[in-house]
């Protein structure tokens, strides 16, 4: 498994952009601190081992499953 640092940087910049913040606020009702994008970029700069990259993606996916989705916010608003 590979990880592109350029792609991780682009995701970080998009998160901090005005459009990214507005989209996140619209979906979740709060501003995004971009911690996940920053941690991915930082990880990419410090690791190149395919096993560690695969483990990083697995942990990220597990965290994403636990946090839920924007659908939960829409159910609360109704």
PyMOL Python script that loads the backbone (N, CA, C, O; Angstrom):
from pymol import cmd

cmd.read_pdbstr("""\
ATOM      1  N   UNK A   1       0.840  -1.181   0.000  1.00  0.00           N
ATOM      2  CA  UNK A   1       0.000   0.000   0.000  1.00  0.00           C
ATOM      3  C   UNK A   1       0.881   1.238   0.000  1.00  0.00           C
ATOM      4  O   UNK A   1       1.909   1.284   0.675  1.00  0.00           O
ATOM      5  N   UNK A   2       0.465   2.237  -0.763  1.00  0.00           N
ATOM      6  CA  UNK A   2       1.231   3.479  -0.840  1.00  0.00           C
ATOM      7  C   UNK A   2       0.380   4.644  -0.360  1.00  0.00           C
ATOM      8  O   UNK A   2      -0.841   4.545  -0.243  1.00  0.00           O
ATOM      9  N   UNK A   3       1.064   5.756  -0.086  1.00  0.00           N
ATOM     10  CA  UNK A   3       0.387   6.969   0.355  1.00  0.00           C
ATOM     11  C   UNK A   3       1.056   8.147  -0.339  1.00  0.00           C
ATOM     12  O   UNK A   3       2.281   8.268  -0.333  1.00  0.00           O
ATOM     13  N   UNK A   4       0.253   9.004  -0.932  1.00  0.00           N
ATOM     14  CA  UNK A   4       0.766  10.178  -1.626  1.00  0.00           C
ATOM     15  C   UNK A   4       0.771  11.376  -0.679  1.00  0.00           C
ATOM     16  O   UNK A   4      -0.275  11.791  -0.181  1.00  0.00           O
ATOM     17  N   UNK A   5       1.962  11.927  -0.438  1.00  0.00           N
ATOM     18  CA  UNK A   5       2.058  13.115   0.423  1.00  0.00           C
ATOM     19  C   UNK A   5       1.446  14.330  -0.266  1.00  0.00           C
ATOM     20  O   UNK A   5       0.913  15.216   0.401  1.00  0.00           O
ATOM     21  N   UNK A   6       1.519  14.377  -1.580  1.00  0.00           N
ATOM     22  CA  UNK A   6       0.902  15.482  -2.317  1.00  0.00           C
ATOM     23  C   UNK A   6      -0.611  15.457  -2.127  1.00  0.00           C
ATOM     24  O   UNK A   6      -1.232  16.494  -1.896  1.00  0.00           O
ATOM     25  N   UNK A   7      -1.190  14.284  -2.224  1.00  0.00           N
ATOM     26  CA  UNK A   7      -2.635  14.142  -2.022  1.00  0.00           C
ATOM     27  C   UNK A   7      -3.022  14.487  -0.584  1.00  0.00           C
ATOM     28  O   UNK A   7      -4.038  15.143  -0.354  1.00  0.00           O
ATOM     29  N   UNK A   8      -2.217  14.049   0.380  1.00  0.00           N
ATOM     30  CA  UNK A   8      -2.496  14.361   1.785  1.00  0.00           C
ATOM     31  C   UNK A   8      -2.418  15.869   2.029  1.00  0.00           C
ATOM     32  O   UNK A   8      -3.231  16.422   2.769  1.00  0.00           O
ATOM     33  N   UNK A   9      -1.443  16.531   1.408  1.00  0.00           N
ATOM     34  CA  UNK A   9      -1.318  17.983   1.547  1.00  0.00           C
ATOM     35  C   UNK A   9      -2.513  18.690   0.912  1.00  0.00           C
ATOM     36  O   UNK A   9      -3.049  19.641   1.481  1.00  0.00           O
ATOM     37  N   UNK A  10      -2.928  18.227  -0.262  1.00  0.00           N
ATOM     38  CA  UNK A  10      -4.096  18.814  -0.932  1.00  0.00           C
ATOM     39  C   UNK A  10      -5.352  18.680  -0.070  1.00  0.00           C
ATOM     40  O   UNK A  10      -6.155  19.610   0.003  1.00  0.00           O
ATOM     41  N   UNK A  11      -5.523  17.536   0.576  1.00  0.00           N
ATOM     42  CA  UNK A  11      -6.674  17.338   1.458  1.00  0.00           C
ATOM     43  C   UNK A  11      -6.610  18.269   2.666  1.00  0.00           C
ATOM     44  O   UNK A  11      -7.638  18.771   3.120  1.00  0.00           O
ATOM     45  N   UNK A  12      -5.408  18.499   3.184  1.00  0.00           N
ATOM     46  CA  UNK A  12      -5.243  19.408   4.317  1.00  0.00           C
ATOM     47  C   UNK A  12      -5.581  20.840   3.927  1.00  0.00           C
ATOM     48  O   UNK A  12      -6.280  21.537   4.663  1.00  0.00           O
ATOM     49  N   UNK A  13      -5.092  21.281   2.776  1.00  0.00           N
ATOM     50  CA  UNK A  13      -5.380  22.638   2.302  1.00  0.00           C
ATOM     51  C   UNK A  13      -6.872  22.796   2.022  1.00  0.00           C
ATOM     52  O   UNK A  13      -7.456  23.829   2.350  1.00  0.00           O
ATOM     53  N   UNK A  14      -7.491  21.787   1.422  1.00  0.00           N
ATOM     54  CA  UNK A  14      -8.927  21.846   1.132  1.00  0.00           C
ATOM     55  C   UNK A  14      -9.740  21.915   2.421  1.00  0.00           C
ATOM     56  O   UNK A  14     -10.775  22.579   2.467  1.00  0.00           O
ATOM     57  N   UNK A  15      -9.284  21.241   3.453  1.00  0.00           N
ATOM     58  CA  UNK A  15      -9.991  21.275   4.731  1.00  0.00           C
ATOM     59  C   UNK A  15      -9.950  22.669   5.338  1.00  0.00           C
ATOM     60  O   UNK A  15     -10.961  23.158   5.841  1.00  0.00           O
ATOM     61  N   UNK A  16      -8.790  23.308   5.294  1.00  0.00           N
ATOM     62  CA  UNK A  16      -8.642  24.646   5.875  1.00  0.00           C
ATOM     63  C   UNK A  16      -9.245  25.750   5.010  1.00  0.00           C
ATOM     64  O   UNK A  16      -9.410  26.877   5.476  1.00  0.00           O
ATOM     65  N   UNK A  17      -9.573  25.442   3.763  1.00  0.00           N
ATOM     66  CA  UNK A  17     -10.115  26.470   2.874  1.00  0.00           C
ATOM     67  C   UNK A  17     -11.503  26.907   3.335  1.00  0.00           C
ATOM     68  O   UNK A  17     -12.163  26.209   4.104  1.00  0.00           O
ATOM     69  N   UNK A  18     -11.925  28.052   2.863  1.00  0.00           N
ATOM     70  CA  UNK A  18     -13.237  28.589   3.227  1.00  0.00           C
ATOM     71  C   UNK A  18     -14.352  27.623   2.823  1.00  0.00           C
ATOM     72  O   UNK A  18     -15.271  27.363   3.600  1.00  0.00           O
ATOM     73  N   UNK A  19     -14.261  27.097   1.605  1.00  0.00           N
ATOM     74  CA  UNK A  19     -15.278  26.159   1.130  1.00  0.00           C
ATOM     75  C   UNK A  19     -15.333  24.896   1.965  1.00  0.00           C
ATOM     76  O   UNK A  19     -16.414  24.387   2.261  1.00  0.00           O
ATOM     77  N   UNK A  20     -14.171  24.389   2.346  1.00  0.00           N
ATOM     78  CA  UNK A  20     -14.129  23.188   3.175  1.00  0.00           C
ATOM     79  C   UNK A  20     -14.742  23.409   4.544  1.00  0.00           C
ATOM     80  O   UNK A  20     -15.442  22.542   5.066  1.00  0.00           O
ATOM     81  N   UNK A  21     -14.477  24.574   5.126  1.00  0.00           N
ATOM     82  CA  UNK A  21     -15.032  24.892   6.440  1.00  0.00           C
ATOM     83  C   UNK A  21     -16.551  25.088   6.369  1.00  0.00           C
ATOM     84  O   UNK A  21     -17.286  24.624   7.241  1.00  0.00           O
ATOM     85  N   UNK A  22     -17.009  25.777   5.325  1.00  0.00           N
ATOM     86  CA  UNK A  22     -18.453  25.997   5.164  1.00  0.00           C
ATOM     87  C   UNK A  22     -19.174  24.675   4.951  1.00  0.00           C
ATOM     88  O   UNK A  22     -20.233  24.447   5.535  1.00  0.00           O
ATOM     89  N   UNK A  23     -18.613  23.803   4.125  1.00  0.00           N
ATOM     90  CA  UNK A  23     -19.223  22.493   3.867  1.00  0.00           C
ATOM     91  C   UNK A  23     -19.320  21.687   5.164  1.00  0.00           C
ATOM     92  O   UNK A  23     -20.354  21.082   5.449  1.00  0.00           O
ATOM     93  N   UNK A  24     -18.249  21.684   5.939  1.00  0.00           N
ATOM     94  CA  UNK A  24     -18.250  20.923   7.190  1.00  0.00           C
ATOM     95  C   UNK A  24     -19.254  21.511   8.181  1.00  0.00           C
ATOM     96  O   UNK A  24     -19.949  20.768   8.874  1.00  0.00           O
ATOM     97  N   UNK A  25     -19.331  22.824   8.250  1.00  0.00           N
ATOM     98  CA  UNK A  25     -20.287  23.470   9.156  1.00  0.00           C
ATOM     99  C   UNK A  25     -21.723  23.147   8.746  1.00  0.00           C
ATOM    100  O   UNK A  25     -22.578  22.908   9.599  1.00  0.00           O
ATOM    101  N   UNK A  26     -21.981  23.141   7.453  1.00  0.00           N
ATOM    102  CA  UNK A  26     -23.316  22.823   6.940  1.00  0.00           C
ATOM    103  C   UNK A  26     -23.692  21.380   7.278  1.00  0.00           C
ATOM    104  O   UNK A  26     -24.826  21.103   7.667  1.00  0.00           O
ATOM    105  N   UNK A  27     -22.740  20.473   7.129  1.00  0.00           N
ATOM    106  CA  UNK A  27     -23.037  19.061   7.344  1.00  0.00           C
ATOM    107  C   UNK A  27     -23.101  18.677   8.818  1.00  0.00           C
ATOM    108  O   UNK A  27     -23.969  17.906   9.227  1.00  0.00           O
ATOM    109  N   UNK A  28     -22.172  19.220   9.619  1.00  0.00           N
ATOM    110  CA  UNK A  28     -22.042  18.757  10.999  1.00  0.00           C
ATOM    111  C   UNK A  28     -22.393  19.803  12.053  1.00  0.00           C
ATOM    112  O   UNK A  28     -22.483  19.469  13.235  1.00  0.00           O
ATOM    113  N   UNK A  29     -22.595  21.064  11.655  1.00  0.00           N
ATOM    114  CA  UNK A  29     -22.978  22.097  12.599  1.00  0.00           C
ATOM    115  C   UNK A  29     -21.838  22.654  13.420  1.00  0.00           C
ATOM    116  O   UNK A  29     -22.073  23.308  14.436  1.00  0.00           O
ATOM    117  N   UNK A  30     -20.599  22.408  13.001  1.00  0.00           N
ATOM    118  CA  UNK A  30     -19.431  22.934  13.697  1.00  0.00           C
ATOM    119  C   UNK A  30     -18.275  23.086  12.713  1.00  0.00           C
ATOM    120  O   UNK A  30     -18.256  22.463  11.652  1.00  0.00           O
ATOM    121  N   UNK A  31     -17.317  23.922  13.084  1.00  0.00           N
ATOM    122  CA  UNK A  31     -16.157  24.119  12.222  1.00  0.00           C
ATOM    123  C   UNK A  31     -15.236  22.908  12.339  1.00  0.00           C
ATOM    124  O   UNK A  31     -15.229  22.223  13.362  1.00  0.00           O
ATOM    125  N   UNK A  32     -14.467  22.649  11.298  1.00  0.00           N
ATOM    126  CA  UNK A  32     -13.567  21.509  11.264  1.00  0.00           C
ATOM    127  C   UNK A  32     -12.188  21.931  11.752  1.00  0.00           C
ATOM    128  O   UNK A  32     -11.658  22.948  11.306  1.00  0.00           O
ATOM    129  N   UNK A  33     -11.607  21.163  12.658  1.00  0.00           N
ATOM    130  CA  UNK A  33     -10.259  21.466  13.123  1.00  0.00           C
ATOM    131  C   UNK A  33      -9.185  20.800  12.259  1.00  0.00           C
ATOM    132  O   UNK A  33      -7.994  21.037  12.460  1.00  0.00           O
ATOM    133  N   UNK A  34      -9.596  19.980  11.315  1.00  0.00           N
ATOM    134  CA  UNK A  34      -8.716  19.349  10.319  1.00  0.00           C
ATOM    135  C   UNK A  34      -7.637  18.463  10.948  1.00  0.00           C
ATOM    136  O   UNK A  34      -6.560  18.300  10.374  1.00  0.00           O
ATOM    137  N   UNK A  35      -7.913  17.898  12.106  1.00  0.00           N
ATOM    138  CA  UNK A  35      -6.934  17.058  12.789  1.00  0.00           C
ATOM    139  C   UNK A  35      -6.628  15.799  11.981  1.00  0.00           C
ATOM    140  O   UNK A  35      -5.467  15.402  11.881  1.00  0.00           O
ATOM    141  N   UNK A  36      -7.635  15.176  11.412  1.00  0.00           N
ATOM    142  CA  UNK A  36      -7.394  13.933  10.676  1.00  0.00           C
ATOM    143  C   UNK A  36      -6.556  14.180   9.426  1.00  0.00           C
ATOM    144  O   UNK A  36      -5.687  13.373   9.097  1.00  0.00           O
ATOM    145  N   UNK A  37      -6.807  15.287   8.728  1.00  0.00           N
ATOM    146  CA  UNK A  37      -6.019  15.608   7.542  1.00  0.00           C
ATOM    147  C   UNK A  37      -4.576  15.945   7.919  1.00  0.00           C
ATOM    148  O   UNK A  37      -3.642  15.557   7.217  1.00  0.00           O
ATOM    149  N   UNK A  38      -4.397  16.666   9.028  1.00  0.00           N
ATOM    150  CA  UNK A  38      -3.051  17.010   9.471  1.00  0.00           C
ATOM    151  C   UNK A  38      -2.286  15.764   9.901  1.00  0.00           C
ATOM    152  O   UNK A  38      -1.105  15.617   9.584  1.00  0.00           O
ATOM    153  N   UNK A  39      -2.953  14.869  10.621  1.00  0.00           N
ATOM    154  CA  UNK A  39      -2.268  13.651  11.068  1.00  0.00           C
ATOM    155  C   UNK A  39      -1.892  12.763   9.883  1.00  0.00           C
ATOM    156  O   UNK A  39      -0.846  12.115   9.903  1.00  0.00           O
ATOM    157  N   UNK A  40      -2.737  12.729   8.853  1.00  0.00           N
ATOM    158  CA  UNK A  40      -2.400  11.950   7.658  1.00  0.00           C
ATOM    159  C   UNK A  40      -1.186  12.542   6.955  1.00  0.00           C
ATOM    160  O   UNK A  40      -0.292  11.806   6.537  1.00  0.00           O
ATOM    161  N   UNK A  41      -1.148  13.862   6.821  1.00  0.00           N
ATOM    162  CA  UNK A  41      -0.013  14.512   6.172  1.00  0.00           C
ATOM    163  C   UNK A  41       1.266  14.302   6.979  1.00  0.00           C
ATOM    164  O   UNK A  41       2.313  13.997   6.409  1.00  0.00           O
ATOM    165  N   UNK A  42       1.191  14.461   8.278  1.00  0.00           N
ATOM    166  CA  UNK A  42       2.354  14.267   9.147  1.00  0.00           C
ATOM    167  C   UNK A  42       2.838  12.815   9.070  1.00  0.00           C
ATOM    168  O   UNK A  42       4.039  12.561   8.985  1.00  0.00           O
ATOM    169  N   UNK A  43       1.898  11.868   9.100  1.00  0.00           N
ATOM    170  CA  UNK A  43       2.249  10.456   8.997  1.00  0.00           C
ATOM    171  C   UNK A  43       2.946  10.176   7.674  1.00  0.00           C
ATOM    172  O   UNK A  43       3.932   9.441   7.625  1.00  0.00           O
ATOM    173  N   UNK A  44       2.431  10.764   6.606  1.00  0.00           N
ATOM    174  CA  UNK A  44       2.999  10.542   5.279  1.00  0.00           C
ATOM    175  C   UNK A  44       4.449  11.017   5.205  1.00  0.00           C
ATOM    176  O   UNK A  44       5.291  10.366   4.586  1.00  0.00           O
ATOM    177  N   UNK A  45       4.732  12.142   5.833  1.00  0.00           N
ATOM    178  CA  UNK A  45       6.088  12.687   5.800  1.00  0.00           C
ATOM    179  C   UNK A  45       7.078  11.850   6.599  1.00  0.00           C
ATOM    180  O   UNK A  45       8.273  11.863   6.307  1.00  0.00           O
ATOM    181  N   UNK A  46       6.599  11.127   7.594  1.00  0.00           N
ATOM    182  CA  UNK A  46       7.508  10.402   8.480  1.00  0.00           C
ATOM    183  C   UNK A  46       7.546   8.898   8.245  1.00  0.00           C
ATOM    184  O   UNK A  46       8.402   8.222   8.816  1.00  0.00           O
ATOM    185  N   UNK A  47       6.658   8.352   7.432  1.00  0.00           N
ATOM    186  CA  UNK A  47       6.604   6.898   7.245  1.00  0.00           C
ATOM    187  C   UNK A  47       6.527   6.530   5.770  1.00  0.00           C
ATOM    188  O   UNK A  47       5.831   7.172   4.984  1.00  0.00           O
ATOM    189  N   UNK A  48       7.257   5.483   5.420  1.00  0.00           N
ATOM    190  CA  UNK A  48       7.174   4.963   4.054  1.00  0.00           C
ATOM    191  C   UNK A  48       7.013   3.441   4.044  1.00  0.00           C
ATOM    192  O   UNK A  48       6.965   2.829   2.977  1.00  0.00           O
ATOM    193  N   UNK A  49       6.930   2.840   5.211  1.00  0.00           N
ATOM    194  CA  UNK A  49       6.773   1.398   5.326  1.00  0.00           C
ATOM    195  C   UNK A  49       5.348   1.000   4.930  1.00  0.00           C
ATOM    196  O   UNK A  49       4.385   1.481   5.528  1.00  0.00           O
ATOM    197  N   UNK A  50       5.205   0.127   3.930  1.00  0.00           N
ATOM    198  CA  UNK A  50       3.864  -0.265   3.468  1.00  0.00           C
ATOM    199  C   UNK A  50       2.988  -0.882   4.562  1.00  0.00           C
ATOM    200  O   UNK A  50       1.771  -0.694   4.556  1.00  0.00           O
ATOM    201  N   UNK A  51       3.590  -1.609   5.490  1.00  0.00           N
ATOM    202  CA  UNK A  51       2.813  -2.232   6.566  1.00  0.00           C
ATOM    203  C   UNK A  51       2.246  -1.158   7.495  1.00  0.00           C
ATOM    204  O   UNK A  51       1.088  -1.240   7.906  1.00  0.00           O
ATOM    205  N   UNK A  52       3.055  -0.155   7.825  1.00  0.00           N
ATOM    206  CA  UNK A  52       2.580   0.934   8.682  1.00  0.00           C
ATOM    207  C   UNK A  52       1.503   1.753   7.979  1.00  0.00           C
ATOM    208  O   UNK A  52       0.547   2.199   8.613  1.00  0.00           O
ATOM    209  N   UNK A  53       1.655   1.948   6.682  1.00  0.00           N
ATOM    210  CA  UNK A  53       0.650   2.692   5.913  1.00  0.00           C
ATOM    211  C   UNK A  53      -0.673   1.939   5.912  1.00  0.00           C
ATOM    212  O   UNK A  53      -1.734   2.534   6.099  1.00  0.00           O
ATOM    213  N   UNK A  54      -0.606   0.634   5.702  1.00  0.00           N
ATOM    214  CA  UNK A  54      -1.820  -0.183   5.718  1.00  0.00           C
ATOM    215  C   UNK A  54      -2.482  -0.132   7.097  1.00  0.00           C
ATOM    216  O   UNK A  54      -3.706  -0.046   7.192  1.00  0.00           O
ATOM    217  N   UNK A  55      -1.689  -0.185   8.153  1.00  0.00           N
ATOM    218  CA  UNK A  55      -2.221  -0.109   9.509  1.00  0.00           C
ATOM    219  C   UNK A  55      -2.860   1.263   9.760  1.00  0.00           C
ATOM    220  O   UNK A  55      -3.903   1.350  10.408  1.00  0.00           O
ATOM    221  N   UNK A  56      -2.241   2.330   9.249  1.00  0.00           N
ATOM    222  CA  UNK A  56      -2.788   3.677   9.396  1.00  0.00           C
ATOM    223  C   UNK A  56      -4.163   3.768   8.740  1.00  0.00           C
ATOM    224  O   UNK A  56      -5.101   4.302   9.332  1.00  0.00           O
ATOM    225  N   UNK A  57      -4.284   3.248   7.520  1.00  0.00           N
ATOM    226  CA  UNK A  57      -5.574   3.277   6.825  1.00  0.00           C
ATOM    227  C   UNK A  57      -6.628   2.450   7.565  1.00  0.00           C
ATOM    228  O   UNK A  57      -7.791   2.848   7.637  1.00  0.00           O
ATOM    229  N   UNK A  58      -6.226   1.308   8.110  1.00  0.00           N
ATOM    230  CA  UNK A  58      -7.170   0.469   8.855  1.00  0.00           C
ATOM    231  C   UNK A  58      -7.664   1.195  10.103  1.00  0.00           C
ATOM    232  O   UNK A  58      -8.862   1.194  10.384  1.00  0.00           O
ATOM    233  N   UNK A  59      -6.756   1.811  10.849  1.00  0.00           N
ATOM    234  CA  UNK A  59      -7.149   2.548  12.056  1.00  0.00           C
ATOM    235  C   UNK A  59      -8.046   3.733  11.709  1.00  0.00           C
ATOM    236  O   UNK A  59      -9.005   4.020  12.424  1.00  0.00           O
ATOM    237  N   UNK A  60      -7.736   4.417  10.618  1.00  0.00           N
ATOM    238  CA  UNK A  60      -8.550   5.550  10.177  1.00  0.00           C
ATOM    239  C   UNK A  60      -9.961   5.091   9.825  1.00  0.00           C
ATOM    240  O   UNK A  60     -10.936   5.756  10.176  1.00  0.00           O
ATOM    241  N   UNK A  61     -10.073   3.974   9.142  1.00  0.00           N
ATOM    242  CA  UNK A  61     -11.382   3.437   8.773  1.00  0.00           C
ATOM    243  C   UNK A  61     -12.176   3.023  10.009  1.00  0.00           C
ATOM    244  O   UNK A  61     -13.382   3.256  10.082  1.00  0.00           O
ATOM    245  N   UNK A  62     -11.502   2.412  10.975  1.00  0.00           N
ATOM    246  CA  UNK A  62     -12.178   2.017  12.214  1.00  0.00           C
ATOM    247  C   UNK A  62     -12.700   3.237  12.969  1.00  0.00           C
ATOM    248  O   UNK A  62     -13.813   3.206  13.495  1.00  0.00           O
ATOM    249  N   UNK A  63     -11.914   4.308  13.030  1.00  0.00           N
ATOM    250  CA  UNK A  63     -12.352   5.538  13.703  1.00  0.00           C
ATOM    251  C   UNK A  63     -13.546   6.149  12.982  1.00  0.00           C
ATOM    252  O   UNK A  63     -14.479   6.643  13.615  1.00  0.00           O
ATOM    253  N   UNK A  64     -13.509   6.111  11.660  1.00  0.00           N
ATOM    254  CA  UNK A  64     -14.594   6.693  10.869  1.00  0.00           C
ATOM    255  C   UNK A  64     -15.906   5.946  11.107  1.00  0.00           C
ATOM    256  O   UNK A  64     -16.972   6.560  11.154  1.00  0.00           O
ATOM    257  N   UNK A  65     -15.829   4.629  11.256  1.00  0.00           N
ATOM    258  CA  UNK A  65     -17.030   3.836  11.525  1.00  0.00           C
ATOM    259  C   UNK A  65     -17.627   4.183  12.883  1.00  0.00           C
ATOM    260  O   UNK A  65     -18.847   4.182  13.045  1.00  0.00           O
ATOM    261  N   UNK A  66     -16.776   4.477  13.856  1.00  0.00           N
ATOM    262  CA  UNK A  66     -17.245   4.776  15.212  1.00  0.00           C
ATOM    263  C   UNK A  66     -17.869   6.159  15.336  1.00  0.00           C
ATOM    264  O   UNK A  66     -18.746   6.362  16.175  1.00  0.00           O
ATOM    265  N   UNK A  67     -17.434   7.117  14.515  1.00  0.00           N
ATOM    266  CA  UNK A  67     -17.913   8.491  14.668  1.00  0.00           C
ATOM    267  C   UNK A  67     -19.268   8.728  14.021  1.00  0.00           C
ATOM    268  O   UNK A  67     -19.926   9.714  14.353  1.00  0.00           O
ATOM    269  N   UNK A  68     -19.701   7.893  13.138  1.00  0.00           N
ATOM    270  CA  UNK A  68     -20.985   8.090  12.473  1.00  0.00           C
ATOM    271  C   UNK A  68     -20.839   8.963  11.239  1.00  0.00           C
ATOM    272  O   UNK A  68     -19.734   9.184  10.744  1.00  0.00           O
ATOM    273  N   UNK A  69     -21.976   9.458  10.748  1.00  0.00           N
ATOM    274  CA  UNK A  69     -21.959  10.255   9.524  1.00  0.00           C
ATOM    275  C   UNK A  69     -22.794  11.512   9.699  1.00  0.00           C
ATOM    276  O   UNK A  69     -23.382  11.743  10.756  1.00  0.00           O
ATOM    277  N   UNK A  70     -22.838  12.312   8.657  1.00  0.00           N
ATOM    278  CA  UNK A  70     -23.631  13.540   8.706  1.00  0.00           C
ATOM    279  C   UNK A  70     -25.129  13.233   8.737  1.00  0.00           C
ATOM    280  O   UNK A  70     -25.927  14.105   9.083  1.00  0.00           O
ATOM    281  N   UNK A  71     -25.513  12.037   8.390  1.00  0.00           N
ATOM    282  CA  UNK A  71     -26.928  11.652   8.456  1.00  0.00           C
ATOM    283  C   UNK A  71     -27.452  11.747   9.887  1.00  0.00           C
ATOM    284  O   UNK A  71     -28.630  12.039  10.097  1.00  0.00           O
ATOM    285  N   UNK A  72     -26.585  11.504  10.873  1.00  0.00           N
ATOM    286  CA  UNK A  72     -27.001  11.590  12.270  1.00  0.00           C
ATOM    287  C   UNK A  72     -27.430  13.009  12.627  1.00  0.00           C
ATOM    288  O   UNK A  72     -28.383  13.197  13.382  1.00  0.00           O
ATOM    289  N   UNK A  73     -26.737  14.005  12.091  1.00  0.00           N
ATOM    290  CA  UNK A  73     -27.078  15.404  12.355  1.00  0.00           C
ATOM    291  C   UNK A  73     -28.432  15.727  11.758  1.00  0.00           C
ATOM    292  O   UNK A  73     -29.240  16.407  12.390  1.00  0.00           O
ATOM    293  N   UNK A  74     -28.692  15.250  10.550  1.00  0.00           N
ATOM    294  CA  UNK A  74     -29.971  15.551   9.903  1.00  0.00           C
ATOM    295  C   UNK A  74     -31.130  14.941  10.673  1.00  0.00           C
ATOM    296  O   UNK A  74     -32.209  15.532  10.725  1.00  0.00           O
ATOM    297  N   UNK A  75     -30.935  13.782  11.265  1.00  0.00           N
ATOM    298  CA  UNK A  75     -31.997  13.177  12.067  1.00  0.00           C
ATOM    299  C   UNK A  75     -32.290  14.024  13.298  1.00  0.00           C
ATOM    300  O   UNK A  75     -33.447  14.141  13.701  1.00  0.00           O
ATOM    301  N   UNK A  76     -31.257  14.620  13.907  1.00  0.00           N
ATOM    302  CA  UNK A  76     -31.454  15.475  15.076  1.00  0.00           C
ATOM    303  C   UNK A  76     -32.175  16.767  14.712  1.00  0.00           C
ATOM    304  O   UNK A  76     -32.943  17.290  15.520  1.00  0.00           O
ATOM    305  N   UNK A  77     -31.942  17.287  13.520  1.00  0.00           N
ATOM    306  CA  UNK A  77     -32.531  18.555  13.113  1.00  0.00           C
ATOM    307  C   UNK A  77     -34.010  18.428  12.770  1.00  0.00           C
ATOM    308  O   UNK A  77     -34.738  19.419  12.816  1.00  0.00           O
ATOM    309  N   UNK A  78     -34.460  17.240  12.432  1.00  0.00           N
ATOM    310  CA  UNK A  78     -35.869  17.056  12.052  1.00  0.00           C
ATOM    311  C   UNK A  78     -36.788  17.036  13.220  1.00  0.00           C
ATOM    312  O   UNK A  78     -37.999  16.890  13.051  1.00  0.00           O
TER     313      UNK A  78
END
""", "prot")
cmd.dss("prot")
cmd.show_as("cartoon", "prot")
cmd.util.cbc("prot")
cmd.orient("prot")
